[in-house]
Amino acid sequence: MRRDRGGNHMRLYTTASFVWTWVVLKTAGDPAGTKAWLMDRGVPQDDLQLGMAAIAAALTVSFVLLIKHILTGLLRARGYYDSGAILMGFAVALTLQTIPTDTYRAGYNLIGDDAQEALSRVQTRARDIDWTTVINTASDVTTQANLRGGSQEVKKVRLD
């Protein structure tokens, strides 16, 4: 019997692989920054070594799984697994991480003034967002709905 060919989750796997690879490359490329990030989050000094060891273990598992997906993509018949989508996300993230800053600047200078202004506005507004308030607001809505007896349901909005 043949396995289910899947392929329905290609966008999901590509996006998840891209995000995970981006995080792994940023974390592995700057261990001092990762340690500082953990200290900023209030991780006690005693647990800092354990946290760094856990991150190192996660990076090792990520590397092993990457090798597994490369082998699966090379040795299995096409379409059986979603390794191709995972490898595509990895390749895009790796490419974007290794592009020199001068190339980014040259590409930014190629776009028009209106697009540069729009990107600058979005960047400025995104910096001003207090993400803790956004998360707390979402939690407060759920809590308030539960306090009212749970009769209100949160409806999911699908964006197609």
C-alpha positions, 0 to 999 in steps of 0.5 A, a space after each residue: 500500500 502506498 502512503 497518503 501523498 499529503 501535500 495539503 500542508 505545504 504552506 504551513 510546513 514551509 512557513 513553520 520551517 522558515 520561522 524555525 530556521 530563522 530562530 535557530 540561525 539567530 540563536 546559534 549565531 549569537 550565543 552571547 545575545 541569547 544569554 543576554 536575552 534569557 537574563 533580560 527575561 529574569 532567568 535566575 543565574 542558577 538556571 541560566 546554564 540549564 537554559 543554555 543547555 536546553 537551547 543547545 539541545 534544541 539546536 542539535 535536534 534541529 540539525 538532526 531533523 534537517 539531515 533527516 529531511 534532506 535524506 528523506 527528500 533524496 531517498 524517497 519517492 517524490 510526494 510521499 512526505 512533506 520534506 520538500 516544503 520543509 527544505 524550501 523554508 530552510 533554504 529561504 531562511 538560510 539565504 535571507 540570513 546570509 545575504 550581506 547588508 549592502 545587498 539589502 540596502 541596494 534593494 531598498 534603494 531600488 524601490 520607489 519613494 512611496 514604498 520606502 515611506 510606507 515601509 518606514 511607517 510600518 516599521 515605526 508603528 510596529 516598534 510602538 506596539 506594546 505586545 504585552 498589552 495586546 496579549 493581555 487584552 486577548 486574555 482579558 476577553 477570554 477571561 471576561 467571557 468565562 466570567 459571564 458564564 461562558 455563553 459567548 463564544 469566540 468566533 474564528 475568522 478565516 482569511 482566504 
